[in-house]
Amino acid sequence: MRPWHALVLASTLLALPAVDAADKITLYRCVDAKGKLTLRDTPCAPGEVQQTRTFQRPRDPPPRPAAQVETAPTPAPPPPEVRYVTVNPPRPLYECVTPDGERYTSDTDAGNPRWVPLWTLGYPSWSRRTIRSEGLVVSRPIRPPDIGPPTRPRPVNPALYSSGTVIADECHPLPQEEVCARLNDRRYEIKRRYLNAMPSERAVLDEEERALIARMRNDCGTD
């Protein structure tokens, strides 16, 4: 080791602060008979002038703390979205029967209300004619004309039709499964008629089919 290198090392070690024995190292300064200076970490050779110095053992610096990355605070989750779904109840469908036994479906149970004279239902609805005989006033009913085609036109007495009533066909609601089946049959019938329909009739069928599809989607859960 060159003398100036040894001096620099010695001055650096001398400037270090004192530490515990476990963290110390000993530096030996040796001078031989010719005056040559040697710095070593082992004792000097016999015949050399020895001087010792104790220094702190070098250590690696402590690791730097990990840099803390500042993160933005997590925003609070938005409140759950509430959706209100309005479901219309299934619309009923009625099957009605005419006096002639003909069956048809209707959205209401009104049953085609109509006014008819009472005598058509078998009830007497005769006018009364006053007859004077021998000073007595007698009132007797006048029978209605016979039902059926007459041989010649007969005058109609308005009094025969003065009494009447409103009647309607008998209707009963269909089960929901039957309703969906009837609606599906009606849609098939529309498609069958559409092929041979006139343009004006096709517009009416298109409108009916759109309403039918909307009803089947709501009432039956199908398209």
Steps between C-alpha positions, in 0.01 A plus 500: 500500500636842410571736793253767392227241455567380852478854634168563331357174638632577846355849503162368383491230764604743771210727413242226559315508836552231764262203498446173687772231499299277269502774237873595535804418291867550600748666266872436557759768414841338455838670444801277417869568561532694176214733598249351256138549616247228447132491594347156543218323678736242660763554765841635388798272437760455774746791511246750361361790693126433539218740564129403501184687433144374544234601249137420424438214265346623175135416447252542222255779556150395612254446217294796405136480593275421210352806348139534597282556202217730580181358364176682464235391748264242363171670419194369672295266281192660350170407657330205333274592217137433573280416206128467516344260253128531447333180391142514383282209613393261224188610320215248516351339194141375495329236293140586415221287356217636286144364524575305181796325666768698317811565711729801484756674721472848647714725718198574720220297649233730354396229254380718211214677683198570283136602542232250401118502536365293784276293273810364324603347832160332553355765731147638421520859398161568353315821473151518641197605301191636667168351382165642593225238514156545653610791710806314638860593431712190439874507443670199341854443374593494138729213407813575303526389141614148432876455476591377155476618144138603433334440170442871464646801679316577819486840665711514814346643807758732666357409840638149456855640514445759768641273773847351482820431692875493456655156479861390463677181407627281780876549557753334729871581555764270354801369699821691434661207318199480271515877446861475382411211271210695347723804447765287330235344275378846406852610411540194277170581332619857434818371334297258287258770386783748438629306199179544298386832645463825309738787589225682690417187700869435570527835679214398730658158559838659581342723763311207653814285507703772676234531770485121525878468541504767773224319686672161471828651625330646807244229579680185383869596514552411134543683172 
